[in-house]
Amino acid sequence: MFSRISNLIRGFFSLFITGLEKQNPEALLELEQENLRKQIASYNQGLAAHAGLAERLIGQVRKLETEEKELRARTAAHLRAGNKDAAAQHALRLQTVTRELAENRAQMDQAETTYSDLIRARDVAVNAARAKIESLKGAINDMRMKTAMAEMNEMASGMIGQIGGSGDTLNRLHEMVEEERNKAAGRARVARDSLDMSDVNVKEAEMKALADQALADFAAAEGISLGDSEAAPAATSRSMGTKPASEGESA
């Protein structure tokens, strides 16, 4: 039972971590880059140890080559001098050195070949990993850009749907304005139809009659004939108190 609960908890944590990784792929990629750097450093340490072994074999080969030359010269010298026992001892040692030299040369060649293969394998693996990382960087950037474009398109389509929808604020406002305008037009029509124009016409005729009567009274008081338009200036001058000059005075 406890193992099942533990598995369930691990499953929840795994889902949670997977969700975080999906939300932050850059962080996961940076972690993989750091792991790659650590692996390269560890691999280089192994290469350094192998290179040290190859250098030690090279040193041994050089030492054995020098010893072989010396033993060969000593063996020949003792043999020419007639010292067969000494020459035999040096010849025996020469055989051993020659055998060791051949073995060390073979090991040195194998070590050099292995070192070159390891270097090539490291370079290939590192280049492949770097290419994959660069590809992932491009894919992440493309994903971010496409996600942003998708969000913008969704936002735009949502705005278009909201603006053009039947239940949006602008449509409701338009309907309310149209309704109030129609109501106002109806009220104006009802008020116009209910207006009694007979009283207005009577009042207008009464005002016109009073105005004509006032004008007639003024004309009578001033001695102006409403039918003679040419006599109006003379009558006006007499009303101002001016008298025409007599013929005697003018003479």
Helices and strands as residue ranges (DSSP letters): H 2-23, H 25-81, H 84-164, H 169-194, H 197-222, H 232-239, H 247-250
